């Protein structure tokens, strides 16, 4: 039985409107599974998302859906190894840690194991592109540095290493430098 009544579907739509989804996006993929309660289907779906090294997802869009699918998976009793892999892969959906229901994720793997998978400080070097229209990724920390690519607004940038006004990061567009003004911390200050 699905622990989320069908009216939750409408509530979730208020969090992120459908038109925000990019074709084939992580948010769209998880959104398609929010009402699923079958253990085998959930396990197969989560397994397909557990190993991907893909950095092209927007946590602001995807985290609410990932959390709901993981809560369904916990209630269905899916493999803890798969569950933990997805939890780790998507930064412990940490943007939702102060929201109702997050405790289900912690309880499923246990407090001690959760602390191993999602240690304090793990997101200190993770950023989200906040610049409207995206931001340039450069080969060197300078406005005249060679442009390596453009990273979409809302995308994740990992392994952040500050260099003055620039932050060296890894993104789906490659590795390089992004101006600090185009990024925000993965977690808002009130979520830390």
C-alpha positions as CSV (number, residue, x, y, z in Angstrom):
1,X,0.0,0.0,0.0
2,X,1.3,3.4,-0.9
3,X,1.9,5.5,2.3
4,X,1.0,8.7,0.4
5,X,-2.6,9.3,-0.5
6,X,-3.4,10.4,-4.0
7,X,-4.0,14.0,-2.9
8,X,-0.3,14.3,-2.0
9,X,0.3,14.2,-5.8
10,X,-1.4,17.6,-6.1
11,X,0.6,19.0,-3.1
12,X,3.9,17.9,-4.6
13,X,3.0,19.7,-7.9
14,X,2.8,22.9,-5.8
15,X,6.5,22.4,-4.9
16,X,7.8,22.2,-8.5
17,X,5.5,22.9,-11.5
18,X,5.7,20.3,-14.3
19,X,6.8,22.9,-16.8
20,X,10.1,23.2,-15.0
21,X,11.2,19.7,-16.0
22,X,13.7,19.2,-18.7
23,X,13.0,16.3,-21.0
24,X,14.4,13.2,-19.4
25,X,15.4,15.1,-16.2
26,X,16.1,13.4,-12.9
27,X,13.1,15.3,-11.4
28,X,10.8,14.1,-14.2
29,X,12.1,10.5,-13.8
30,X,11.5,10.4,-10.0
31,X,8.2,12.3,-10.4
32,X,6.9,9.4,-12.6
33,X,7.5,7.1,-9.6
34,X,6.0,9.1,-6.7
35,X,2.8,7.0,-6.5
36,X,4.7,3.6,-6.9
37,X,4.5,1.2,-4.0
38,X,5.5,-2.1,-5.6
39,X,8.8,-3.2,-4.0
40,X,10.2,-4.8,-7.2
41,X,9.4,-1.8,-9.4
42,X,10.9,0.6,-6.9
43,X,14.0,-1.5,-6.5
44,X,14.6,-1.8,-10.2
45,X,14.0,2.0,-10.6
46,X,16.3,2.9,-7.8
47,X,19.0,0.5,-9.0
48,X,19.0,2.3,-12.3
49,X,19.7,5.6,-10.5
50,X,22.2,4.3,-7.9
51,X,25.3,4.1,-10.0
52,X,25.0,7.0,-12.4
53,X,27.8,9.6,-12.1
54,X,25.6,12.1,-13.9
55,X,25.8,15.6,-12.3
56,X,23.1,17.1,-14.5
57,X,20.2,17.5,-12.1
58,X,18.7,20.3,-10.3
59,X,18.3,19.5,-6.6
60,X,15.7,22.3,-6.2
61,X,13.5,20.4,-8.7
62,X,14.5,16.8,-8.0
63,X,14.9,16.5,-4.2
64,X,11.2,16.6,-3.3
65,X,10.4,13.7,-5.7
66,X,13.5,11.7,-4.8
67,X,12.5,12.0,-1.1
68,X,9.0,10.8,-1.8
69,X,10.2,7.8,-3.9
70,X,12.8,6.9,-1.2
71,X,10.1,7.1,1.5
72,X,7.9,4.8,-0.6
73,X,10.9,2.5,-1.1
74,X,11.5,2.4,2.7
75,X,7.9,1.5,3.3
76,X,8.1,-1.2,0.6
77,X,11.2,-2.7,2.1
78,X,13.6,-2.3,-0.9
79,X,17.2,-3.4,-0.6
80,X,19.1,-1.2,1.8
81,X,22.2,-1.3,-0.4
82,X,20.3,0.2,-3.3
83,X,18.5,2.6,-1.0
84,X,21.8,3.8,0.5
85,X,23.4,4.2,-2.9
86,X,20.6,6.4,-4.2
87,X,20.6,8.4,-0.9
88,X,24.3,9.0,-1.3
89,X,24.2,9.6,-5.0
90,X,21.7,12.5,-4.6
91,X,23.5,14.2,-1.7
92,X,21.1,12.6,0.9
93,X,18.4,14.9,-0.5
94,X,19.7,17.1,2.2
95,X,17.8,20.2,1.1
96,X,14.8,18.5,2.7
97,X,16.3,17.4,5.9
98,X,14.2,19.8,8.0
99,X,11.0,18.7,6.3
100,X,8.3,16.3,7.6
101,X,9.0,12.7,6.4
102,X,12.8,13.0,6.2
103,X,13.0,10.9,9.4
104,X,11.6,7.9,7.4
105,X,14.9,7.9,5.4
106,X,17.0,8.1,8.5
107,X,15.0,5.4,10.3
108,X,15.2,3.0,7.4
109,X,19.0,2.8,7.3
110,X,19.4,3.5,11.0
111,X,20.9,6.7,12.7
112,X,24.5,5.4,12.8
113,X,24.5,4.2,9.2
114,X,22.9,7.4,8.0
115,X,25.7,9.4,9.7
116,X,28.2,7.3,7.7
117,X,26.4,7.8,4.4
118,X,25.6,11.5,5.0
119,X,28.3,12.8,7.3
120,X,28.1,16.3,8.7
121,X,30.0,18.7,6.3
122,X,29.7,16.4,3.3
123,X,28.0,19.2,1.4
124,X,30.4,22.0,2.3
125,X,32.0,21.8,-1.2
126,X,28.8,21.3,-3.2
127,X,27.2,24.3,-4.9
128,X,24.1,25.0,-7.1
129,X,24.3,27.4,-10.0
130,X,22.0,30.4,-9.2
131,X,22.7,32.6,-12.1
132,X,19.6,33.1,-14.2
133,X,20.3,31.6,-17.7
134,X,23.2,29.6,-16.3
135,X,26.8,30.4,-15.8
136,X,30.1,30.1,-17.7
137,X,32.6,27.5,-16.7
138,X,36.2,28.7,-17.4
139,X,39.6,27.1,-17.8
140,X,41.2,29.7,-15.5
141,X,39.9,31.9,-12.6
142,X,39.5,35.0,-14.7
143,X,36.7,36.7,-16.7
144,X,39.0,36.4,-19.8
145,X,39.7,32.7,-19.1
146,X,38.8,30.3,-21.9
147,X,35.2,29.3,-21.7
148,X,34.9,25.5,-21.2
149,X,31.1,25.5,-21.2
150,X,27.9,26.8,-19.8
151,X,26.2,25.2,-16.8
152,X,22.4,25.5,-16.5
153,X,20.8,27.4,-13.6
154,X,19.9,25.0,-10.8
155,X,22.6,22.4,-11.7
156,X,25.0,20.9,-9.2
157,X,28.7,21.8,-9.1
158,X,30.8,19.6,-6.8
159,X,34.3,19.5,-5.2
160,X,34.2,23.3,-4.9
161,X,37.6,24.8,-4.1
162,X,37.7,28.5,-3.6
163,X,40.3,30.6,-5.5
164,X,39.6,34.2,-4.5
165,X,36.3,35.3,-6.2
166,X,36.3,32.0,-8.2
167,X,35.5,28.5,-7.3
168,X,37.0,25.5,-9.0
169,X,34.3,22.9,-9.6
170,X,33.3,19.7,-11.4
171,X,30.0,19.9,-13.4
172,X,28.3,17.9,-16.1
173,X,30.0,20.4,-18.6
174,X,33.4,19.6,-17.3
175,X,35.9,20.8,-14.7
176,X,36.8,24.5,-14.4
177,X,36.2,27.7,-12.6
178,X,33.0,29.5,-11.9
179,X,32.6,33.0,-10.5
180,X,31.4,32.8,-6.9
181,X,28.6,35.2,-7.6
182,X,27.0,32.6,-9.9
183,X,26.8,29.9,-7.2
184,X,25.1,29.3,-3.9
185,X,25.8,26.7,-1.3
186,X,23.9,23.5,-1.8
187,X,22.2,24.0,1.5
188,X,20.7,27.3,2.4
189,X,22.1,28.6,5.7
190,X,18.9,27.8,7.6
191,X,19.2,24.2,6.4
192,X,22.6,23.5,7.8
